Amino acid sequence: MIRCIAIDDEPLAVKKIAGYIQKVPFLELVAECRSAAEAMSIMDSNDIQLLFIDINMPDISGMEFVKSLANKPYIVFTTAYSEYAVEGFEVEATDYLLKPITFSNFLKAANKVKNLVDLSANNPKESVKTTANHLFVKSDYKLIRIELADIKYIESQHEYIKIHLVNSNPVLTQLSLKSIEEQLPSDRFMRVHRSFIVSLAKVSVIERNRIIFDGNIYIPVSEQYKEKFQEYIDRNFV
């Protein structure tokens, strides 16, 4: 099942997309949202793979919202204005549906996403091997040894993860965040967001449910993981 959100500030429009989603066997409707802010709240605590999102919305447009996402799910824009098509594909949207949207056109867009998801699932994932003090990952056809003590945080980027290190460039490898989370020692690393795992030893500054690295990198602690992270803070910080 592909977990998705319908986002549109017009009640009838969002209900229509939600209804279409519920008709497609391989789609799962997680939420109907009337704004980008509402969608972000849902995404903080759920693993969302697909957004059906209107472009023209108040406060922040669908286009601006998608551009702001560090880790983009699959995107299908829905709009009454064809002039946004080029910009939509520039942000790597999978498809672009013009209103009024028929179910047949919706289904074509949904099938495009399904084909991409299936293709990703059928591609062999690179493996990760861990010991007590280091791990080996494959990156650019090379096997790279990474000391656990050098990891600051790990960031999900679709089918890849980026391992951010203390004194060297990040390492990009084709793994899911879940797969590497299962390999890392839970007393040294913690998932704090659907897109981030942090090295607990590197956590030194926390502000408003955000972990700050290097003075300008802000990693959110989402509602789903807040209680567990707070327990760690209570045990270790005075």
FENRAMO-V559582 format. One record per helix or strand. SS is the DSSP state (alpha for helix, beta for strand). FROM is the first residue (numbers start at 1). LEN is the number of residues. If there is no record, write none. Layout:
# FENRAMO-V559582
SS;FROM;LEN, SS;FROM;LEN
This chain:
# FENRAMO-V559582
beta;2;6, alpha;11;13, beta;27;7, alpha;36;10, beta;50;5, alpha;62;7, beta;74;6, alpha;82;9, beta;95;4, alpha;103;20, beta;128;3, beta;134;6, beta;142;6, alpha;148;3, beta;151;7, beta;160;6, beta;171;3, alpha;177;7, beta;189;5, beta;196;4, alpha;200;3, beta;206;2, beta;210;4, beta;217;4, alpha;223;14
